[in-house]
Amino acid sequence: MDEDTFDISEIVNSRVSVRSRFNEIAHHNVNSNNSSNLDNDTYLSDLLKVLKIKSLVIGVGGAGNNTVSRMQDIDSEFVETLNINTDAHDLYYSSSNQKLLIGKETCNGLGSGNDPSIGNAAAEEDVDRLSQVLNADVVFLTFGLGGGTGTGAAPVIAREAKKNKATIVSFCSVPFTSEGTERRLRASKGLKELIKYSDTLIPIPNDNLLRFNQKLPILAGFKVMDEVLIRSIKEIIGLINNCGLINIDYADVRKVLEKKGDLPSGLIGITESLGEEADLIKKSKLALHNPLLEPDTKKVDKCIVSVSGDHQLSLSKIDRIISTISSEIPEEASLKFGTSLNPSLGSKIRIMALGRGPISPYVQAAVNGTEFPLYSLR
């Protein structure tokens, strides 16, 4: 590429990795500097355009489409959304920046009939189209396990996004025990396929909703689940793209999200505290010991803690949060924290813990070919 044909927009919109985009423009200084040893602000501005991390949130199947539709009600500056389905009716009534109906020949727009093999075939039918739209540095997948489209198509979508050098973060719901053996068996098979292509994989058991309130209406329960997913995704994207007083950058987040060993892991928890010491300690522990996930925090090897508050957020409160979470993970674990000002929180303090290391028992069961853990009210 010579001076006459160089176009920064081509690099910004390309599907190569962040490192490749950076290297291409860093070795091609469009704006000549006054000194060969220094870089001016115009050149640095071009670099920032290239280094902007592209995030894509994808809802797959009915459950995933519902989550993304609710996300559209929240203003997320740095995220694009995409709904993928085999059911034209569901897709039409969903909300997202982009939509993709897969498997027109396989499903005729009528859905997958709870058959993961059909969901898989539908995704394979449109694999070229999928490859073209999966243009992001970080891809968040959200879907329900146990049905046809999410269970069958999500692994194919993750595979194609991984081919495009994306980091894959998968959130998936696990069927209630009461939904029966067949549905949970389908979920297990789908989860085993997804393991191959996910960097972070967080299965969320529907059964755990029962521990909050057994009288909770089903619609309210699923809204709780969606809210957890939406806030988790939004907070991770915020970490990647926003500069805080004490900053956590994309390299820090990527180290926590990336897969260690053969199995993807991960934990995330978000809480808010009114700032009193006892409540700070309680909510800090709750962020790490997310009751929807029940992770084994003694397996954490890397952890990021993000603390947000207004301009009165004190060093002593930050220290209390960090020291509490640090005492809950192994001494040898790597921990980094960041802080940011968010006046909209008022007197509240938001705490997010993002960790690598704990492998979900549902992931382990899928690999071992054993039954998922059974629900028991404690």
Beta strands, then each sheet from edge to edge (+ up, - down):
strand 1: 55-60
strand 2: 79-85
strand 3: 98-101
strand 4: 138-144
strand 5: 167-174
strand 6: 200-205
strand 7: 267-273
strand 8: 302-309
strand 9: 334-341
strand 10: 349-356
sheet 1: 3+ 2+ 1+ 4+ 5+ 6+
sheet 2: 7+ 10- 8+ 9+
end
